[in-house]
Structures are given as C-alpha cells and as structure tokens.
C-alpha cells in the first residue's frame, strides 16, 4: 500500500486515473467458454471448491519465493529494480504453465534520489529542522532557497484553496502549510498560484516530518518538503510575532526507468462480463514487501492456480464469466501500474469489466479485518463507490459473518489500486488488514493483538518480511478472495446483472 500522499483519510477526489489494454499472449487453452445463462448451472459450487482448495499454506510458498527474490536483489522488490522484474517473471511463468493467457505490460516510471533535504531557520536562533523532501519535488537553486515564511490559513481544508493564501502575502516567499484534507499536489498548486517560491508542509500528528510526494516529476512545480508538527507549530507561532526567514535546500535527481504489470486471464468465459482481481506486486525500496504487498500478490496467485485446476478437473468446463488477474507495478509510486492499465482500455473494454476486487496487505501482524465500505454506511471520508460496490461489500461481509469472523469498514481513501477503477465508474471492493494506522482498544478487544500499536509495525520497512505476518488472518483473506472470485466467475446476479 502506498504511503499517504493526501493529508487525511478524507478523499476530496480521486484523480481520473487510467490503465492497460487487456491484450494477452497466446497460451494453451485453460478454460472453455460457458454457455450464456442468467444463472450458471453450477452456481455456488466453484466458490465452495476454491475456498476449500486455496489455503495460506499453499500461498506461503509464493511468499517464500518473493522473500528469496528480495534477498537476492538488495533486499527489495521495488518497481524498476531487478527484484521486481524477477517477481513479475515468477508470476508470469507460473501462470503461463497453468494455461492462462498471460501478458506483460511495460510502462515508464521515474525514480527519485534525494541528495540534500534541509530546512534552516535563519537569524539569532539559527537552527536546522528535520526535513523530508517530497518525492519528485523540484530542486532549489544551488545553495538553497532563502525567503521569508508566509503562513497559509489553518481551517478544515488547510492550504487547499486560493482563499487560504491572502492576495500578495505569499509572493516571493515560502509557504508554510499544515497537512490535512487535500492532496499534496493541491496544496503545492495553490501555494504556487499565490506566488510562493516553495512550500513546506508540517505534520498534523506524530513526531516525524511529513513524507509526501507527487506521482511524477511533472507534478513538482515548486520545491516542496515536509517537517514535523512541533516544528511547524513553532514556526507559526514565531511568524505571528515577526518575520521568520528560512533557507530551504533540496537537491533531488529523477531517473527514468521501465517496469511492467502482469496480466493473466482465463481463455473462456464471457468477455463482456469480466471479473477483474488485482494486487500490487512492487515493494518499497526500504524492504522486501512481504505483507505490503507480497501477501495480496501471493493470495491472487494461489487462487488463480486453484481456479485453473478446477477448470482442468472439469474437462475444460470453465466459469460463465472471464476472470482477469492483474499484478500491478509502481503502486508505491502512486498507483502508476493500475492507472496505466485503466488508461489503456477503450470505452468498451471499461464497460466490459463487471467489477474490480483489490487485495493489498492481507497478513498484517497486528491485524484488523477491514472490508472496503462500498455503500458508505460508515459515513466517513469518501462517499460510496460506483453502483455495485455496495453489493460487493455485502457479499464479503456475508461470507465473513458466516465464518464467524469480525470485520469493519474501510473508506475508499484512494490509497490503493481500486482508485483508477472507481474513478472510471467500475464497482470495486476487497479487503486489507491495516498499515501504519494504530489499533484502538476496542479493536484489540475484538480482534486480539496490541492496542496502541500499528496494524503493521514494519510498514514500509526492512522488517516487512516472512517473520512478521499473521498467517491466520492471511488464511481468512485467502478464503475471501477464493469465495469472491468463485462467486462472480459463475454469476453476477448478486450485482444485479
């Protein structure tokens, strides 16, 4: 799951994101097309069989492979690296042997290398602040950018709109903006439009600097960096008493690379009723990414292999609807792989996708069972998903209820690969088990684990490895994937189609 590049769990808008044409490399026939019918004659059987056959034990071997690949490639599987290329090849070759139509989709990405990230408060009490350069920021001139601070208004949407920047007050200055309510891109654009030469965003909680960024170098229009809540509040207080001058020194190199998605689909099934299931395959550069998101990737791979076996065991009688699996790259850089996939689809190809299921981080070591809130029944953050999303949520919730597994809703906050799909009107749903969020006492009472600790203490770190997983919750989510894939492969009646 990508780092938060917006400033709260409220999604003001998900950019109209996009993606890949579903061209596939020819492969041996996996599943023959089922005759069109309102109700598949075996409806329910496939879901039951997949739940029975797809297990955490089976998927664990894929997690071991991802760990081995990371260990052999500098400790990570980040997009554009040999570790990701090897992971993609493993998924591709495994599914090709199983008889799927499999293809790669290559696309370009940029990689940011920060050489300098420094904020210095000038004057009698000169001091240096802990600073994090935004990913794909514009660099400052050599020697840094020296200018007075101008403080953006702090309200429910701090620094998000033009009225947070009084006319003339920011020209030639560095804007100091509080994190919250909108994307970093929106804050930067508003500050630049007001005449600011650079922008510093201070955190709304915690003790670390804001780590934000943009999707590509093209979005970085003025030098941008993050500082801590305490430093931001101290600067705001000081600026209220008189002019505060700072020197912002950022030096960042942007390198162009190529990475690839992996797409696999059944040869049979109705191509105008495509069940699409996805997980991102890339890790961050800081670690092997075994929970984030080796877990979702391994879960999809295991279910895909069991689905292939079901087709073979029934002498080629496949599901009624085509099933397409996607392993996205560069999610950690801003959903770039899934955006690219959707962008490459024609209007008809988008309409042919009946739904999208997303699984990102499903084995967190201090887990909560989250289900994406398709109907907005939780009334938090973003609204409901496209028509059909409520039914997907209900199907997953009903399955977990029958298994006696507690669960709760999770907002469509735009942090994972469902974003490009729902932005294009495709119903979506799925599960995850938590990232850097902190488990509440109520959640600890309900799910076990440690209150006051992150759902995944190793999120985006070197410790996200095989030793730090909850295999019980992994098994539960394997069952969810299997049940949803098996159900929708046979019938879309629960979606009302």
LINBEL-V300181 format. One record per residue. N is the residue number from 1. RES is the residue in one small letter. PSI is psi in whole degrees, 0 to 359 (none if undefined). NEAR is the number of other ideal C-beta (glycine too) atoms within 12 Angstrom. D_CENTER is the distance of its C-alpha to the mean C-alpha in whole Angstrom. Layout:
# LINBEL-V300181
<<N:RES:PSI:NEAR:D_CENTER> <N:RES:PSI:NEAR:D_CENTER>>
This chain:
# LINBEL-V300181
<<1:x:135:47:4> <2:x:154:41:5> <3:x:155:31:8> <4:x:116:35:9> <5:x:2:42:11> <6:x:178:40:12> <7:x:1:36:15> <8:x:180:29:15> <9:x:356:24:13> <10:x:127:25:15> <11:x:108:33:14> <12:x:320:25:17> <13:x:147:22:15> <14:x:124:37:12> <15:x:146:28:14> <16:x:99:18:15> <17:x:171:34:13> <18:x:190:29:14> <19:x:197:40:15> <20:x:140:41:17> <21:x:144:23:20> <22:x:38:33:21> <23:x:141:20:24> <24:x:149:29:24> <25:x:136:21:27> <26:x:140:14:30> <27:x:166:24:30> <28:x:148:19:32> <29:x:127:20:32> <30:x:305:38:30> <31:x:133:38:31> <32:x:153:21:33> <33:x:137:24:33> <34:x:149:32:34> <35:x:141:17:36> <36:x:137:17:35> <37:x:155:19:35> <38:x:317:14:34> <39:x:126:16:34> <40:x:138:29:33> <41:x:339:18:36> <42:x:23:25:34> <43:x:127:24:32> <44:x:331:21:30> <45:x:315:23:32> <46:x:317:43:29> <47:x:316:37:26> <48:x:318:22:29> <49:x:318:27:29> <50:x:320:41:26> <51:x:321:32:25> <52:x:319:20:28> <53:x:329:29:28> <54:x:115:41:24> <55:x:160:28:24> <56:x:325:30:22> <57:x:319:18:25> <58:x:319:28:25> <59:x:338:40:21> <60:x:330:27:22> <61:x:331:21:23> <62:x:323:40:20> <63:x:319:41:19> <64:x:319:23:22> <65:x:317:31:22> <66:x:322:48:19> <67:x:316:35:20> <68:x:319:23:23> <69:x:315:35:22> <70:x:315:37:20> <71:x:326:21:23> <72:x:356:20:25> <73:x:51:25:23> <74:x:13:20:23> <75:x:10:27:21> <76:x:172:36:17> <77:x:40:50:15> <78:x:151:38:14> <79:x:137:43:13> <80:x:5:33:17> <81:x:164:36:19> <82:x:329:21:21> <83:x:319:36:19> <84:x:319:48:16> <85:x:319:28:19> <86:x:323:29:21> <87:x:316:47:18> <88:x:319:42:18> <89:x:321:24:21> <90:x:313:34:21> <91:x:312:46:19> <92:x:309:32:21> <93:x:324:21:25> <94:x:317:30:24> <95:x:328:41:23> <96:x:319:28:26> <97:x:330:19:29> <98:x:352:33:28> <99:x:10:30:29> <100:x:155:40:26> <101:x:118:33:25> <102:x:140:40:23> <103:x:154:31:22> <104:x:152:31:20> <105:x:110:37:19> <106:x:145:24:19> <107:x:160:31:18> <108:x:144:23:18> <109:x:170:37:16> <110:x:147:30:17> <111:x:135:31:17> <112:x:131:39:19> <113:x:112:20:21> <114:x:125:26:23> <115:x:329:17:26> <116:x:134:28:27> <117:x:101:34:26> <118:x:135:29:29> <119:x:126:45:30> <120:x:126:31:34> <121:x:122:31:35> <122:x:163:26:39> <123:x:197:19:42> <124:x:322:10:44> <125:x:51:13:42> <126:x:134:14:40> <127:x:158:21:37> <128:x:138:20:33> <129:x:145:34:30> <130:x:127:27:27> <131:x:142:41:25> <132:x:112:34:21> <133:x:136:41:21> <134:x:144:45:18> <135:x:128:40:16> <136:x:28:37:18> <137:x:157:44:21> <138:x:141:31:24> <139:x:155:31:27> <140:x:166:35:30> <141:x:158:18:33> <142:x:132:11:35> <143:x:353:15:36> <144:x:170:28:33> <145:x:116:37:33> <146:x:124:25:36> <147:x:158:31:36> <148:x:155:30:37> <149:x:145:44:34> <150:x:132:36:33> <151:x:120:36:32> <152:x:148:43:29> <153:x:138:28:30> <154:x:113:23:28> <155:x:204:16:28> <156:x:338:17:25> <157:x:70:27:23> <158:x:122:33:24> <159:x:18:46:25> <160:x:335:36:23> <161:x:164:23:26> <162:x:326:21:29> <163:x:356:17:31> <164:x:356:35:30> <165:x:89:32:31> <166:x:140:18:35> <167:x:128:13:37> <168:x:345:12:38> <169:x:345:24:37> <170:x:354:33:34> <171:x:123:20:36> <172:x:13:20:36> <173:x:175:34:34> <174:x:123:46:31> <175:x:134:48:29> <176:x:119:49:28> <177:x:140:52:25> <178:x:142:38:24> <179:x:144:41:20> <180:x:137:35:19> <181:x:336:31:18> <182:x:174:34:17> <183:x:161:37:15> <184:x:327:43:16> <185:x:315:36:17> <186:x:319:37:19> <187:x:313:50:21> <188:x:315:41:22> <189:x:319:28:23> <190:x:319:34:25> <191:x:317:42:27> <192:x:320:30:28> <193:x:332:24:29> <194:x:359:33:31> <195:x:5:24:33> <196:x:143:40:31> <197:x:339:33:31> <198:x:170:44:28> <199:x:136:55:25> <200:x:124:59:25> <201:x:127:55:22> <202:x:151:44:23> <203:x:159:33:21> <204:x:359:28:22> <205:x:171:21:22> <206:x:189:21:22> <207:x:8:14:24> <208:x:157:22:22> <209:x:153:28:21> <210:x:132:44:18> <211:x:92:34:16> <212:x:192:44:14> <213:x:183:38:14> <214:x:166:35:14> <215:x:333:35:13> <216:x:165:29:16> <217:x:331:28:19> <218:x:334:14:21> <219:x:345:31:19> <220:x:96:33:21> <221:x:336:27:24> <222:x:155:38:26> <223:x:132:42:25> <224:x:137:53:23> <225:x:169:53:22> <226:x:149:44:21> <227:x:179:46:24> <228:x:165:29:24> <229:x:313:25:25> <230:x:316:20:29> <231:x:322:35:29> <232:x:317:43:28> <233:x:324:21:30> <234:x:318:23:33> <235:x:320:39:33> <236:x:316:27:33> <237:x:318:17:36> <238:x:320:25:38> <239:x:335:27:37> <240:x:345:15:39> <241:x:346:11:42> <242:x:175:12:42> <243:x:135:20:40> <244:x:125:35:38> <245:x:137:27:37> <246:x:159:42:35> <247:x:117:33:34> <248:x:121:46:30> <249:x:106:32:30> <250:x:131:39:27> <251:x:113:26:27> <252:x:134:30:24> <253:x:139:20:24> <254:x:120:28:22> <255:x:138:16:22> <256:x:133:17:21> <257:x:170:26:20> <258:x:138:25:19> <259:x:182:38:17> <260:x:144:37:16> <261:x:159:50:14> <262:x:127:45:16> <263:x:130:46:18> <264:x:136:44:20> <265:x:155:43:22> <266:x:145:47:25> <267:x:334:30:28> <268:x:180:32:30> <269:x:156:39:29> <270:x:123:32:29> <271:x:354:28:27> <272:x:11:20:27> <273:x:62:33:25> <274:x:127:38:22> <275:x:111:48:20> <276:x:132:51:16> <277:x:131:52:14> <278:x:159:52:11> <279:x:147:52:9> <280:x:143:52:7> <281:x:341:55:11> <282:x:152:54:10> <283:x:176:49:11> <284:x:167:39:12> <285:x:341:32:15> <286:x:350:24:16> <287:x:177:34:16> <288:x:344:44:16> <289:x:49:54:13> <290:x:320:50:15> <291:x:316:53:13> <292:x:92:51:9> <293:x:46:55:9> <294:x:329:52:13> <295:x:310:54:13> <296:x:320:52:11> <297:x:317:53:13> <298:x:322:48:16> <299:x:315:55:16> <300:x:317:50:16> <301:x:318:48:18> <302:x:316:46:21> <303:x:321:49:21> <304:x:319:53:21> <305:x:321:36:24> <306:x:326:36:25> <307:x:321:49:25> <308:x:318:42:27> <309:x:320:24:30> <310:x:320:39:30> <311:x:317:36:31> <312:x:321:23:33> <313:x:337:18:35> <314:x:25:22:36> <315:x:46:11:38> <316:x:359:21:35> <317:x:103:26:35> <318:x:184:37:31> <319:x:166:46:29> <320:x:326:40:30> <321:x:142:42:26> <322:x:139:39:25> <323:x:128:55:21> <324:x:124:49:19> <325:x:139:50:16> <326:x:131:53:14> <327:x:106:53:12> <328:x:144:56:10> <329:x:164:51:10> <330:x:28:43:9> <331:x:321:50:6> <332:x:347:49:7> <333:x:3:42:9> <334:x:40:47:7> <335:x:30:45:6> <336:x:323:44:10> <337:x:314:51:10> <338:x:325:52:9> <339:x:315:41:11> <340:x:320:37:14> <341:x:307:47:14> <342:x:324:42:15> <343:x:330:27:17> <344:x:353:27:19> <345:x:142:33:20> <346:x:170:18:23> <347:x:318:12:24> <348:x:318:13:26> <349:x:324:26:23> <350:x:318:33:20> <351:x:332:17:23> <352:x:344:25:23> <353:x:113:46:20> <354:x:325:41:21> <355:x:165:47:17> <356:x:131:49:14> <357:x:133:55:13> <358:x:135:55:9> <359:x:109:54:9> <360:x:109:51:7> <361:x:89:54:9> <362:x:21:53:13> <363:x:36:48:15> <364:x:141:46:15> <365:x:342:38:18> <366:x:65:34:19> <367:x:157:44:17> <368:x:142:42:17> <369:x:99:43:17> <370:x:141:45:14> <371:x:130:44:15> <372:x:132:50:13> <373:x:81:37:16> <374:x:334:40:17> <375:x:2:29:20> <376:x:32:22:19> <377:x:339:21:22> <378:x:343:23:21> <379:x:41:13:21> <380:x:144:19:19> <381:x:227:25:17> <382:x:163:34:16> <383:x:194:24:18> <384:x:157:29:18> <385:x:177:43:16> <386:x:159:32:18> <387:x:130:20:21> <388:x:336:33:21> <389:x:323:38:18> <390:x:321:30:20> <391:x:326:30:22> <392:x:314:47:19> <393:x:316:41:18> <394:x:321:28:22> <395:x:315:38:22> <396:x:316:47:20> <397:x:317:32:21> <398:x:320:21:25> <399:x:314:34:24> <400:x:322:27:23> <401:x:316:16:26> <402:x:333:17:28> <403:x:357:21:27> <404:x:28:10:28> <405:x:122:29:24> <406:x:154:22:23> <407:x:166:34:20> <408:x:166:31:19> <409:x:156:34:17> <410:x:132:41:13> <411:x:147:35:13> <412:x:81:44:11> <413:x:4:37:10> <414:x:12:43:7> <415:x:355:41:4> <416:x:183:48:2> <417:x:0:55:5> <418:x:339:54:8> <419:x:305:47:8> <420:x:331:43:11> <421:x:311:48:12> <422:x:333:44:13> <423:x:341:30:14> <424:x:20:33:17> <425:x:15:23:18> <426:x:125:41:17> <427:x:145:40:17> <428:x:162:50:14> <429:x:183:49:13> <430:x:192:48:12> <431:x:160:51:12> <432:x:169:51:11> <433:x:15:48:13> <434:x:146:41:12> <435:x:246:40:11> <436:x:356:29:13> <437:x:157:31:15> <438:x:133:23:18> <439:x:131:32:20> <440:x:162:21:23> <441:x:323:14:26> <442:x:320:14:26> <443:x:322:29:23> <444:x:323:20:25> <445:x:323:14:28> <446:x:321:18:26> <447:x:351:30:24> <448:x:186:18:25> <449:x:197:30:24> <450:x:117:24:25> <451:x:147:19:24> <452:x:359:16:24> <453:x:154:24:21> <454:x:154:32:18> <455:x:323:39:16> <456:x:97:42:15> <457:x:344:27:18> <458:x:13:34:16> <459:x:126:39:13> <460:x:34:31:12> <461:x:175:26:16> <462:x:338:23:19> <463:x:0:23:19> <464:x:76:42:16> <465:x:187:32:19> <466:x:335:30:21> <467:x:348:18:23> <468:x:65:32:20> <469:x:155:39:19> <470:x:104:33:20> <471:x:341:30:21> <472:x:313:25:23> <473:x:329:38:19> <474:x:315:42:18> <475:x:319:32:21> <476:x:316:40:21> <477:x:332:54:17> <478:x:318:43:19> <479:x:320:40:21> <480:x:313:50:19> <481:x:312:52:17> <482:x:316:42:21> <483:x:315:39:22> <484:x:315:50:20> <485:x:314:48:20> <486:x:321:42:24> <487:x:308:44:25> <488:x:334:47:23> <489:x:327:51:24> <490:x:323:38:28> <491:x:143:33:28> <492:x:16:36:26> <493:x:326:22:29> <494:x:343:29:26> <495:x:354:32:25> <496:x:18:17:28> <497:x:none:22:28>>
